[in-house]
Amino acid sequence: MVIGITGASGFIGKALALAAKERGHRIVAYSRKKNGNVPHADETRPIQPTGDKPALDPSGLDALVHLAGETVYGYWTAAKKQRIRDSRVDLTRRVVDAIQNCKEDGPKTLLCASGTGAYGDRGDEILTESSKRGWGFLADVCAEWEREAGRAATFGVRVVYLRTGMVVGQGGGAWPLLRRVFSLRLGSRIGDGRQWVPWIHIDDEVGLILDAIENLGYNGPINLTAPNPVTNAEMTRTIANLLNTSTFIPVPGFALKLVLGELGSIALESARAKPEVALRNGYEFKYTDLEHALAMCV
Ligand SMILES: NC(=O)c1ccc[n+]([C@@H]2O[C@H](COP(=O)([O-])OP(=O)(O)OC[C@H]3O[C@@H](n4cnc5c(N)ncnc54)[C@H](OP(=O)(O)O)[C@@H]3O)[C@@H](O)[C@H]2O)c1
């Protein structure tokens, strides 16, 4: 297949491009970078994140995986929040317009990034793809993002929403930061530590995306999360044991919010998400246990 990937230079995009190439697919990477060199790409095409020009040229693709978006890491000023939203919602609208304008030559499958942030803060409730949406900034962004991607279904494209949890792996996402903090003995439980953290190893993240491209049974939302989410307290213990280090005194929620602002409140939110759709489609997870997954990252 010919698979287009936006955000192909990012953490998930790079790993996906490599895994897809190993399965014999051809990769068309979309990037804002001018030098046109994206790892593992057979071809690189430009993407216009803003403006009146078409966002991208999707001609000749069988599937498009749309991962591009402003990183959520960093202090959430009003301007940063606007970039987080616009680089997802507005860009997705323009990507879908470009697919529609491409008519017969465009992709028949669109997989659009989203997140378990879609469920908001839900305590111990088990969250599957059929659970109701949540509330808050990230939940609102995810809802708008998915709504824009979903427009492609109205003209016959199969649309899949990739509701990804915290991806652990080398070279990106939260793990390098967690590892550094714990190695400095500054890692600790956050708040009361009872909040659920949906996680997934990068190999399963890309394995599931490829499964959803190749298997027409996937349609609509998929939780890209390991079958066994952990609480923040369990995650803290697991990392400390693995790195053979002690933990710092628990960080109270208010202190985290003081230092990180609104991003700090996200670390206090609980989403006990389970991958019901993936398991129903017969996907076999390589990593179901956080300790095993993290041991592969150190
Ligand atoms: N990693 C996780 O744990 C996780 C969890 C849940 C959801 N997700 C979602 O999955 C997607 C991919 O995640 P990732 O970790 O691979 O992200 P990443 O490493 O930050 O890569 C995102 C890519 O998007 C492009 N990009 C960055 N800022 C942009 C902007 N303002 N406008 C347009 N394009 C921009 C960049 O590609 P170019 O510079 O080449 O254009 C960048 O390489 C994101 O949408 C993210 O929200 C990730």
The ligand as an SDF file (V2000), in Angstrom:
LIG
                    3D

 48 52  0  0  0  0  0  0  0  0999 V2000
    3.1490   10.6210   22.0800 N   0  0  0  0  0  0  0  0  0  0  0  0
    2.0840   10.4320   22.8640 C   0  0  0  0  0  0  0  0  0  0  0  0
    2.2030    9.9280   24.0050 O   0  0  0  0  0  0  0  0  0  0  0  0
    0.6910   10.7990   22.3450 C   0  0  0  0  0  0  0  0  0  0  0  0
   -0.4200   10.5310   23.1700 C   0  0  0  0  0  0  0  0  0  0  0  0
   -1.6980   10.8770   22.7220 C   0  0  0  0  0  0  0  0  0  0  0  0
   -1.8710   11.4790   21.4850 C   0  0  0  0  0  0  0  0  0  0  0  0
   -0.7730   11.7430   20.7100 N   0  0  0  0  0  0  0  0  0  0  0  0
   -0.9930   12.4400   19.4270 C   0  0  0  0  0  0  0  0  0  0  0  0
   -0.3680   11.7460   18.3600 O   0  0  0  0  0  0  0  0  0  0  0  0
    0.1840   12.6780   17.4200 C   0  0  0  0  0  0  0  0  0  0  0  0
    1.6570   12.3570   17.1860 C   0  0  0  0  0  0  0  0  0  0  0  0
    2.3340   12.3800   18.4520 O   0  0  0  0  0  0  0  0  0  0  0  0
    3.9370   12.4420   18.5480 P   0  0  0  0  0  0  0  0  0  0  0  0
    4.2830   12.1380   19.9650 O   0  0  0  0  0  0  0  0  0  0  0  0
    4.5540   11.6690   17.4470 O   0  0  0  0  0  0  0  0  0  0  0  0
    4.1720   14.0160   18.2990 O   0  0  0  0  0  0  0  0  0  0  0  0
    5.5290   14.7900   17.9690 P   0  0  0  0  0  0  0  0  0  0  0  0
    6.7460   13.9500   18.2050 O   0  0  0  0  0  0  0  0  0  0  0  0
    5.4340   16.1030   18.6930 O   0  0  0  0  0  0  0  0  0  0  0  0
    5.4300   15.0240   16.3850 O   0  0  0  0  0  0  0  0  0  0  0  0
    4.3880   15.7700   15.8190 C   0  0  0  0  0  0  0  0  0  0  0  0
    4.8070   16.2400   14.4130 C   0  0  0  0  0  0  0  0  0  0  0  0
    3.8060   17.1770   13.9860 O   0  0  0  0  0  0  0  0  0  0  0  0
    4.4150   18.2530   13.2630 C   0  0  0  0  0  0  0  0  0  0  0  0
    4.0690   19.5020   13.9680 N   0  0  0  0  0  0  0  0  0  0  0  0
    4.5610   19.9820   15.1390 C   0  0  0  0  0  0  0  0  0  0  0  0
    3.9970   21.1620   15.4500 N   0  0  0  0  0  0  0  0  0  0  0  0
    3.1310   21.4370   14.4480 C   0  0  0  0  0  0  0  0  0  0  0  0
    2.2570   22.5280   14.1920 C   0  0  0  0  0  0  0  0  0  0  0  0
    2.1680   23.5790   15.0320 N   0  0  0  0  0  0  0  0  0  0  0  0
    1.5020   22.4800   13.0520 N   0  0  0  0  0  0  0  0  0  0  0  0
    1.5890   21.4410   12.1980 C   0  0  0  0  0  0  0  0  0  0  0  0
    2.4200   20.3770   12.3740 N   0  0  0  0  0  0  0  0  0  0  0  0
    3.1640   20.3880   13.4970 C   0  0  0  0  0  0  0  0  0  0  0  0
    5.9290   18.0260   13.2850 C   0  0  0  0  0  0  0  0  0  0  0  0
    6.3040   17.4940   12.0070 O   0  0  0  0  0  0  0  0  0  0  0  0
    7.0780   18.3890   10.8740 P   0  0  0  0  0  0  0  0  0  0  0  0
    7.9480   19.3600   11.6160 O   0  0  0  0  0  0  0  0  0  0  0  0
    7.8530   17.3850   10.0940 O   0  0  0  0  0  0  0  0  0  0  0  0
    6.0070   19.0440   10.0930 O   0  0  0  0  0  0  0  0  0  0  0  0
    6.1250   16.9810   14.3920 C   0  0  0  0  0  0  0  0  0  0  0  0
    7.2050   16.1180   14.0830 O   0  0  0  0  0  0  0  0  0  0  0  0
   -0.0320   14.0710   18.0020 C   0  0  0  0  0  0  0  0  0  0  0  0
   -1.1160   14.6780   17.3500 O   0  0  0  0  0  0  0  0  0  0  0  0
   -0.3470   13.8180   19.4570 C   0  0  0  0  0  0  0  0  0  0  0  0
   -1.2460   14.7680   20.0230 O   0  0  0  0  0  0  0  0  0  0  0  0
    0.4980   11.4140   21.1090 C   0  0  0  0  0  0  0  0  0  0  0  0
  1  2  1  0
  2  3  2  0
  2  4  1  0
  4  5  1  0
  4 48  2  0
  5  6  2  0
  6  7  1  0
  7  8  2  0
  8  9  1  0
  8 48  1  0
  9 10  1  0
  9 46  1  0
 10 11  1  0
 11 12  1  0
 11 44  1  0
 12 13  1  0
 13 14  1  0
 14 15  2  0
 14 16  1  0
 14 17  1  0
 17 18  1  0
 18 19  2  0
 18 20  1  0
 18 21  1  0
 21 22  1  0
 22 23  1  0
 23 24  1  0
 23 42  1  0
 24 25  1  0
 25 26  1  0
 25 36  1  0
 26 27  1  0
 26 35  1  0
 27 28  2  0
 28 29  1  0
 29 30  1  0
 29 35  2  0
 30 31  1  0
 30 32  2  0
 32 33  1  0
 33 34  2  0
 34 35  1  0
 36 37  1  0
 36 42  1  0
 37 38  1  0
 38 39  2  0
 38 40  1  0
 38 41  1  0
 42 43  1  0
 44 45  1  0
 44 46  1  0
 46 47  1  0
M  CHG  2   8   1  16  -1
M  END
$$$$
